[in-house]
Amino acid sequence: MTCRPGPAERARTLAYGVAGGSLTALDLTEELVAAHVTGPDGAPLLLMPSASPVVQSLRHAPDLPVTLQITDLSPVPLPDRVRGTAWLHGWVTEVPAESRREAAVRLSRLHPRPDLLDIGVRIPLPGDEPEWTILSLEVAEVHLRDMWGDSVIEPEDYAEAAPDPFVAVEPALVSHLDSHHRNELQALFGHRFGDVTPAPSVRAVGLDCFGLRVRCTPPDASAPPPFDLRFPFPEPVTDMAALRRAYRHLFHEARHPAA
């Protein structure tokens, strides 16, 4: 049975729009992306200031080769919070006027911000440049680096994959598990390794439909460095009720191994 998402699914999850992104083009400085979101095929929409160098460069060319870098950070404050990075290489174009409203609505569903209210609704006066511009990225190749290593993903595989079903709520779920189930997380470590003295600190660091990931930090600075463990669910889950049953099953098995 598959117990982890494949590279294309992991890339689609990173690119979904929750993790922060930056945009780089040849001979231009790196720029932070104000907000981004992907559609059913994984093509990102990027909200950028109209004054940005990338947007201004598009005034003189129909498209521009760029790299969108997306860095996924754990919602739990840890010394090393980076869980993975994806680089989406391709070409950006400006979303045409007739499609701006639809693009703004798609962005606002994940990022409800006032900057999106006027896009596609207000008609700029002559010489009045809008403050924000929405760009569309056509993906040509994806490079992924995470806990499972490095992967290069073809655009067809990326487009056909689906993000994790819990990607939008995963930060809140991980924060909840870390804040309210620290004893159960500690029990997971003990169930796998037995009585270890001194026991490491065990923190929730990630969650997907296949399992739970924790960070183990030994209390002694001279001990081995922090390391991550993954605890697979009995089977993949697709809804919140099944997810709660799955991690409660892990906790029960850890605390009552003979039951």
Secondary structure, 3 states (H helix, E strand, C coil): CCCCCCHHHHHHHHCCCCCEEEEEECCCCCEECCEEEECCCCCEEEEEECCCHHHHHCCCCCCEEEEEEEEEECCCCCCCCEEEEEEEEEEEEECCHHHHHHHHHHHHHHCCCHHHCCCCCCCCCCCCCCCEEEEEEEEEEEEEEECCEEEEECHHHHHHCCCCCCCCCHHHHHHHHHHHCHHHHHHHHHHHHCCCCCCCEEEEEEEECCEEEEEEECCCCCCCCCEEEEEECCCCCCCHHHHHHHHHHHHHHHHCCCC
